[in-house]
Amino acid sequence: MKQVADSNMVKNAVGEDNYDALQHPPMLEASEDHPLWPLARKALMEVYDPEIPTNIYELGLILKVILTDDADAGVTDVYVEMTLTSPGCPVAQEMPGMVQSAILPIDGIGEVTVDIVWDPPWTPKFMSETAKMELNMF
């Protein structure tokens, strides 16, 4: 899959104010009101599927991000539910570790659990608008 546009091209086309809204994948369920959400989101956007030149967040592989405060420990635990573009994905074994390694360094994060699920099966409709633009998949 060849990348057609990059994030700067998309920002220039739609404007800085509209860009963030276009990055949100439609299938995502997340603790968006949690103070650590912006940092977790940014960390997820730095993880790439090695076969597709788009980050896993905008690709729609992240289905759920639940941030839960552990008051006793003074940290926030993170649960991530994700999928892959296909069950035969060659990085299926490594992807949970990649996601965990991206989130763990965030100050205030405790435990990070990442589960891969296959239901619902991933389709291009899971992708954010920016990912569709970058990959020319309208």
N, CA, C and O of each residue as an XYZ file, in Angstrom:
552
protein
N       0.855     -1.165      0.000
C       0.000      0.000      0.000
C       0.905      1.233      0.000
O       1.735      1.404      0.893
N       0.740      2.069     -0.985
C       1.582      3.245     -1.117
C       0.904      4.456     -0.485
O      -0.272      4.726     -0.727
N       1.669      5.180      0.327
C       1.136      6.403      0.935
C       1.070      7.485     -0.131
O       2.027      7.700     -0.875
N      -0.063      8.160     -0.195
C      -0.278      9.189     -1.198
C       0.006     10.574     -0.627
O       0.598     11.416     -1.302
N      -0.407     10.806      0.592
C      -0.221     12.109      1.243
C       0.434     11.886      2.592
O       0.456     10.768      3.105
N       0.966     12.951      3.160
C       1.466     12.847      4.525
C       0.678     13.805      5.407
O      -0.168     14.553      4.917
N       0.955     13.782      6.703
C       0.153     14.583      7.631
C       0.241     16.072      7.330
O      -0.752     16.782      7.487
N       1.386     16.563      6.907
C       1.504     17.988      6.581
C       0.648     18.369      5.376
O       0.053     19.447      5.349
N       0.588     17.492      4.391
C      -0.251     17.764      3.221
C      -1.726     17.821      3.617
O      -2.475     18.680      3.151
N      -2.131     16.888      4.488
C      -3.529     16.861      4.917
C      -3.843     18.103      5.750
O      -4.899     18.711      5.575
N      -2.937     18.485      6.652
C      -3.142     19.703      7.454
C      -3.299     20.922      6.558
O      -4.171     21.760      6.789
N      -2.463     21.020      5.544
C      -2.548     22.152      4.623
C      -3.865     22.152      3.853
O      -4.417     23.213      3.563
N      -4.365     20.974      3.527
C      -5.598     20.873      2.750
C      -6.838     21.217      3.568
O      -7.738     21.894      3.072
N      -6.896     20.754      4.823
C      -8.119     20.942      5.612
C      -8.004     22.022      6.662
O      -9.015     22.441      7.225
N      -6.796     22.486      6.942
C      -6.596     23.498      7.977
C      -6.327     22.863      9.332
O      -6.832     21.783      9.638
N      -5.530     23.542     10.131
C      -5.105     23.032     11.443
C      -6.288     22.717     12.364
O      -6.267     21.709     13.069
N      -7.316     23.567     12.364
C      -8.458     23.377     13.267
C      -9.250     22.115     12.951
O      -9.750     21.457     13.863
N      -9.370     21.769     11.681
C     -10.148     20.598     11.283
C      -9.348     19.308     11.335
O      -9.927     18.222     11.330
N      -8.035     19.413     11.385
C      -7.179     18.231     11.286
C      -7.417     17.243     12.428
O      -7.561     16.047     12.177
N      -7.460     17.715     13.671
C      -7.647     16.813     14.813
C      -8.932     15.999     14.704
O      -8.931     14.800     14.985
N     -10.006     16.626     14.307
C     -11.278     15.912     14.192
C     -11.204     14.811     13.139
O     -11.839     13.767     13.285
N     -10.443     15.036     12.093
C     -10.319     14.048     11.026
C      -9.434     12.872     11.426
O      -9.460     11.833     10.767
N      -8.654     13.019     12.493
C      -7.781     11.939     12.945
C      -8.528     10.910     13.783
O      -8.027      9.802     13.972
N      -9.683     11.235     14.278
C     -10.422     10.363     15.194
C     -11.042      9.188     14.432
O     -11.885      9.390     13.558
N     -10.626      7.963     14.763
C     -11.226      6.806     14.103
C     -12.665      6.585     14.591
O     -12.923      6.705     15.789
N     -13.592      6.270     13.705
C     -15.004      6.205     14.078
C     -15.379      5.081     15.035
O     -16.394      5.194     15.721
N     -14.604      4.003     15.110
C     -14.954      2.861     15.952
C     -14.370      2.953     17.359
O     -14.621      2.075     18.185
N     -13.601      3.990     17.643
C     -12.884      4.094     18.908
C     -13.792      4.430     20.088
O     -14.624      5.333     20.009
N     -13.619      3.694     21.174
C     -14.238      4.000     22.460
C     -13.079      4.333     23.399
O     -12.201      3.498     23.613
N     -13.067      5.541     23.960
C     -11.925      5.951     24.776
C     -12.352      6.843     25.930
O     -13.411      7.470     25.906
N     -11.484      6.879     26.948
C     -11.680      7.758     28.109
C     -11.172      9.154     27.754
O     -10.195      9.632     28.331
N     -11.838      9.799     26.806
C     -11.362     11.075     26.266
C     -11.394     12.214     27.273
O     -10.727     13.229     27.071
N     -12.146     12.071     28.339
C     -12.208     13.134     29.342
C     -11.123     12.992     30.413
O     -10.991     13.856     31.280
N     -10.354     11.911     30.355
C      -9.287     11.698     31.345
C      -8.101     12.609     31.023
O      -7.767     12.776     29.850
N      -7.462     13.199     32.026
C      -6.339     14.113     31.772
C      -5.145     13.475     31.046
O      -4.382     14.182     30.387
N      -4.976     12.157     31.157
C      -3.859     11.501     30.470
C      -4.204     11.055     29.048
O      -3.329     10.587     28.319
N      -5.465     11.195     28.651
C      -5.873     10.769     27.312
C      -5.048     11.428     26.201
O      -4.600     10.715     25.302
N      -4.823     12.745     26.212
C      -4.051     13.331     25.107
C      -2.647     12.723     24.966
O      -2.144     12.569     23.853
N      -2.024     12.381     26.092
C      -0.695     11.776     26.035
C      -0.768     10.329     25.539
O       0.086      9.889     24.770
N      -1.782      9.597     25.979
C      -1.962      8.221     25.511
C      -2.253      8.212     24.015
O      -1.710      7.386     23.281
N      -3.097      9.115     23.566
C      -3.434      9.223     22.146
C      -2.186      9.534     21.332
O      -1.948      8.915     20.295
N      -1.394     10.485     21.793
C      -0.169     10.842     21.089
C       0.787      9.648     21.012
O       1.412      9.411     19.978
N       0.894      8.898     22.117
C       1.767      7.722     22.126
C       1.291      6.678     21.115
O       2.105      6.086     20.408
N      -0.019      6.451     21.042
C      -0.561      5.484     20.086
C      -0.313      5.919     18.646
O      -0.144      5.084     17.758
N      -0.294      7.220     18.425
C      -0.069      7.730     17.077
C       1.395      7.616     16.644
O       1.731      7.918     15.499
N       2.248      7.189     17.544
C       3.656      6.983     17.205
C       3.960      5.519     16.901
O       5.102      5.171     16.604
N       2.942      4.658     16.975
C       3.118      3.243     16.666
C       2.573      3.003     15.254
O       1.446      3.380     14.934
N       3.394      2.375     14.428
C       3.018      2.124     13.039
C       2.964      0.639     12.743
O       3.776     -0.142     13.241
N       2.000      0.263     11.928
C       1.983     -1.071     11.369
C       3.120     -1.086     10.351
O       3.139     -0.241      9.456
N       4.068     -2.018     10.459
C       5.229     -1.995      9.570
C       4.889     -2.142      8.085
O       5.696     -1.781      7.229
N       3.713     -2.663      7.777
C       3.353     -2.869      6.374
C       2.534     -1.727      5.782
O       2.357     -1.650      4.566
N       2.034     -0.837      6.644
C       1.169      0.243      6.171
C       1.718      1.560      6.709
O       1.925      1.683      7.916
N       1.955      2.533      5.861
C       2.588      3.783      6.305
C       1.648      4.760      7.011
O       1.665      5.959      6.732
N       0.833      4.241      7.922
C      -0.088      5.062      8.706
C      -0.067      4.524     10.131
O       0.052      3.317     10.341
N      -0.183      5.421     11.113
C      -0.123      4.952     12.499
C      -1.359      4.111     12.842
O      -2.410      4.234     12.213
N      -1.200      3.259     13.854
C      -2.269      2.314     14.197
C      -3.513      2.996     14.751
O      -4.614      2.453     14.656
N      -3.346      4.183     15.327
C      -4.494      4.927     15.849
C      -5.393      5.367     14.692
O      -6.587      5.069     14.678
N      -4.810      6.078     13.721
C      -5.605      6.570     12.592
C      -6.053      5.441     11.668
O      -7.063      5.559     10.973
N      -5.298      4.357     11.668
C      -5.680      3.196     10.862
C      -6.929      2.520     11.425
O      -7.572      1.728     10.736
N      -7.270      2.831     12.674
C      -8.466      2.279     13.290
C      -8.238      0.931     13.949
O      -9.188      0.186     14.190
N      -6.984      0.613     14.243
C      -6.692     -0.657     14.905
C      -6.961     -0.598     16.402
O      -7.134     -1.633     17.045
N      -6.995      0.607     16.958
C      -7.283      0.768     18.380
C      -8.793      0.924     18.535
O      -9.383      1.888     18.045
N      -9.405     -0.025     19.216
C     -10.858     -0.014     19.370
C     -11.315      0.567     20.698
O     -12.384      1.170     20.793
N     -10.478      0.375     21.736
C     -10.893      0.820     23.066
C      -9.659      1.208     23.867
O      -8.654      0.498     23.855
N      -9.742      2.340     24.563
C      -8.692      2.764     25.489
C      -9.405      3.241     26.752
O     -10.064      4.281     26.756
N      -9.261      2.468     27.816
C      -9.906      2.795     29.081
C      -8.821      3.137     30.096
O      -7.956      2.315     30.399
N      -8.878      4.355     30.613
C      -7.930      4.801     31.633
C      -8.643      4.781     32.977
O      -9.690      5.407     33.146
N      -8.070      4.060     33.929
C      -8.677      3.884     35.248
C      -7.687      4.307     36.316
O      -6.583      3.770     36.406
N      -8.092      5.274     37.123
C      -7.218      5.749     38.206
C      -7.169      4.735     39.332
O      -8.201      4.244     39.788
N      -5.956      4.425     39.777
C      -5.734      3.578     40.946
C      -5.289      4.504     42.068
O      -4.100      4.789     42.212
N      -6.246      4.973     42.860
C      -5.972      5.968     43.908
C      -4.963      5.462     44.933
O      -4.134      6.232     45.419
N      -5.027      4.177     45.264
C      -4.104      3.616     46.250
C      -2.653      3.676     45.764
O      -1.745      3.987     46.535
N      -2.448      3.379     44.494
C      -1.092      3.368     43.941
C      -0.687      4.736     43.397
O       0.494      4.988     43.161
N      -1.665      5.615     43.199
C      -1.365      6.942     42.663
C      -0.998      6.946     41.192
O      -0.265      7.821     40.731
N      -1.506      5.965     40.452
C      -1.225      5.868     39.023
C      -2.524      5.622     38.255
O      -3.580      5.394     38.846
N      -2.424      5.672     36.955
C      -3.556      5.371     36.086
C      -3.227      4.120     35.290
O      -2.207      4.062     34.603
N      -4.096      3.116     35.384
C      -3.929      1.896     34.601
C      -4.640      2.076     33.263
O      -5.643      2.782     33.162
N      -4.101      1.428     32.252
C      -4.641      1.578     30.903
C      -4.990      0.202     30.341
O      -4.195     -0.736     30.405
N      -6.190      0.107     29.793
C      -6.612     -1.095     29.084
C      -6.823     -0.704     27.623
O      -7.574      0.222     27.316
N      -6.148     -1.423     26.730
C      -6.274     -1.176     25.291
C      -6.797     -2.446     24.628
O      -6.272     -3.542     24.827
N      -7.836     -2.262     23.842
C      -8.358     -3.349     23.027
C      -8.097     -2.943     21.582
O      -8.475     -1.856     21.146
N      -7.451     -3.827     20.859
C      -7.110     -3.491     19.483
C      -7.356     -4.683     18.571
O      -7.575     -5.805     19.027
N      -7.314     -4.415     17.298
C      -7.428     -5.460     16.299
C      -6.278     -5.280     15.324
O      -5.458     -4.376     15.481
N      -6.221     -6.126     14.338
C      -5.224     -6.020     13.278
C      -5.955     -6.078     11.949
O      -7.116     -6.484     11.888
N      -5.285     -5.678     10.900
C      -5.956     -5.655      9.599
C      -6.318     -7.048      9.112
O      -7.243     -7.213      8.317
N      -5.577     -8.065      9.596
C      -5.910     -9.438      9.239
C      -5.339    -10.384     10.282
O      -4.303    -10.098     10.882
N      -6.014    -11.518     10.504
C      -5.502    -12.490     11.475
C      -4.116    -13.022     11.111
O      -3.379    -13.475     11.987
N      -3.762    -12.970      9.848
C      -2.458    -13.447      9.402
C      -1.370    -12.395      9.457
O      -0.293    -12.587      8.893
N      -1.632    -11.294     10.123
C      -0.672    -10.194     10.208
C       0.646    -10.713     10.792
O       0.648    -11.329     11.857
N       1.767    -10.470     10.101
C       3.045    -10.994     10.577
C       3.537    -10.386     11.889
O       4.421    -10.959     12.526
N       2.995     -9.250     12.310
C       3.435     -8.637     13.568
C       2.414     -8.835     14.692
O       2.454     -8.126     15.697
N       1.515     -9.783     14.528
C       0.469    -10.014     15.524
C       1.046    -10.259     16.916
O       0.482     -9.797     17.908
N       2.142    -10.966     16.998
C       2.741    -11.269     18.296
C       3.428    -10.054     18.907
O       3.447     -9.904     20.128
N       3.993     -9.185     18.067
C       4.747     -8.037     18.571
C       3.902     -6.796     18.842
O       4.280     -5.957     19.658
N       2.774     -6.676     18.174
C       1.991     -5.440     18.253
C       1.545     -5.083     19.676
O       1.657     -3.916     20.050
N       1.045     -6.020     20.487
C       0.668     -5.632     21.861
C       1.849     -5.051     22.643
O       1.680     -4.089     23.392
N       3.016     -5.614     22.479
C       4.210     -5.094     23.152
C       4.593     -3.722     22.655
O       5.055     -2.884     23.429
N       4.404     -3.479     21.360
C       4.699     -2.165     20.796
C       3.776     -1.111     21.398
O       4.213     -0.008     21.728
N       2.501     -1.456     21.540
C       1.515     -0.533     22.114
C       1.836     -0.288     23.585
O       1.841      0.853     24.047
N       2.101     -1.356     24.306
C       2.428     -1.235     25.724
C       3.685     -0.379     25.918
O       3.721      0.481     26.799
N       4.704     -0.613     25.103
C       5.952      0.153     25.205
C       5.762      1.630     24.879
O       6.514      2.472     25.369
N       4.779      1.949     24.068
C       4.509      3.347     23.727
C       3.830      4.082     24.884
O       4.102      5.260     25.115
N       2.952      3.394     25.610
C       2.154      4.033     26.666
C       2.859      4.040     28.024
O       2.738      5.008     28.774
N       3.587      2.981     28.343
C       4.211      2.857     29.668
C       5.088      4.033     30.088
O       5.064      4.392     31.265
N       5.857      4.652     29.201
C       6.716      5.756     29.638
C       5.988      7.038     30.047
O       6.618      7.951     30.580
N       4.695      7.125     29.813
C       3.939      8.327     30.175
C       3.937      8.460     31.692
O       3.598      7.517     32.407
N       4.311      9.616     32.166
C       4.355      9.880     33.601
C       2.963      9.714     34.203
O       2.005     10.335     33.742
N       2.853      8.878     35.231
C       1.571      8.648     35.897
C       0.873      7.386     35.456
O      -0.176      7.038     35.998
N       1.436      6.686     34.476
C       0.832      5.446     34.001
C       1.340      4.286     34.845
O       2.529      4.186     35.147
N       0.408      3.410     35.220
C       0.759      2.220     35.982
C       0.833      1.011     35.076
O       1.773      0.854     34.297
N      -0.168      0.164     35.187
C      -0.229     -1.068     34.408
C      -0.859     -0.790     33.046
O      -1.815     -0.022     32.939
N      -0.312     -1.421     32.006
C      -0.881     -1.306     30.658
C      -1.183     -2.713     30.162
O      -0.285     -3.546     30.042
N      -2.451     -2.970     29.875
C      -2.891     -4.262     29.357
C      -3.381     -4.063     27.937
O      -4.185     -3.169     27.670
N      -2.897     -4.895     27.024
C      -3.293     -4.795     25.617
C      -3.835     -6.142     25.167
O      -3.152     -7.163     25.256
N      -5.063     -6.133     24.686
C      -5.688     -7.350     24.162
C      -5.982     -7.166     22.684
O      -6.429     -6.102     22.254
N      -5.724     -8.217     21.908
C      -6.103     -8.223     20.492
C      -7.417     -8.976     20.372
O      -7.570    -10.074     20.908
N      -8.364     -8.375     19.662
C      -9.663     -9.000     19.417
C      -9.892     -9.087     17.910
O      -9.319     -8.316     17.141
N     -10.721    -10.018     17.505
C     -10.997    -10.206     16.072
C     -12.450     -9.924     15.726
O     -12.849    -10.019     14.565
N     -13.234     -9.581     16.732
C     -14.633     -9.270     16.492
C     -14.924     -7.890     17.051
O     -14.814     -7.695     18.261
N     -15.281     -6.954     16.243
C     -15.587     -7.072     14.825
C     -14.309     -7.125     13.988
O     -13.285     -6.564     14.376
N     -14.373     -7.801     12.842
C     -13.200     -7.839     11.964
C     -12.941     -6.452     11.368
O     -13.874     -5.734     11.006
N     -11.668     -6.092     11.273
C     -11.286     -4.782     10.752
C     -11.660     -4.659      9.284
O     -11.505     -5.596      8.501
N     -12.161     -3.474      8.930
C     -12.389     -3.107      7.534
C     -11.926     -1.660      7.371
O     -11.725     -0.971      8.371
N     -11.755     -1.188      6.149
C     -11.340      0.204      5.958
C     -12.276      1.233      6.577
O     -11.870      2.380      6.766
N     -13.512      0.868      6.901
C     -14.430      1.823      7.531
C     -13.969      2.193      8.946
O     -14.457      3.170      9.515
N     -13.036      1.424      9.516
C     -12.481      1.721     10.836
C     -11.501      2.889     10.784
O     -11.187      3.478     11.819
N     -11.017      3.227      9.598
C      -9.971      4.237      9.437
C     -10.496      5.656      9.647
O     -11.645      5.968      9.333
N      -9.626      6.499     10.184
C      -9.959      7.917     10.301
C      -9.936      8.540      8.903
O      -9.411      7.956      7.956
N     -10.507      9.715      8.799
C     -10.514     10.407      7.508
C      -9.092     10.752      7.046
O      -8.798     10.699      5.852
N      -8.209     11.106      7.993
C      -6.838     11.424      7.597
C      -6.143     10.196      7.032
O      -5.406     10.303      6.052
N      -6.364      9.032      7.632
C      -5.742      7.807      7.126
C      -6.249      7.511      5.709
O      -5.477      7.112      4.838
N      -7.530      7.707      5.494
C      -8.093      7.474      4.145
C      -7.472      8.424      3.139
O      -7.183      8.031      2.009
N      -7.263      9.681      3.541
C      -6.628     10.647      2.639
C      -5.177     10.271      2.378
O      -4.714     10.313      1.238
N      -4.460      9.905      3.438
C      -3.052      9.563      3.288
C      -2.871      8.358      2.368
O      -1.903      8.298      1.610
N      -3.786      7.410      2.429
C      -3.667      6.170      1.641
C      -4.519      6.172      0.383
O      -4.571      5.170     -0.330
N      -5.189      7.287      0.102
C      -6.032      7.430     -1.077
C      -7.104      6.321     -1.129
O      -7.291      5.664     -2.153
N      -7.790      6.139     -0.005
C      -8.820      5.094      0.110
C     -10.170      5.726      0.435
O     -10.662      5.611      1.557
N     -10.753      6.380     -0.533
C     -12.049      7.032     -0.315
C     -13.174      6.133     -0.727
O     -14.340      6.513     -0.615
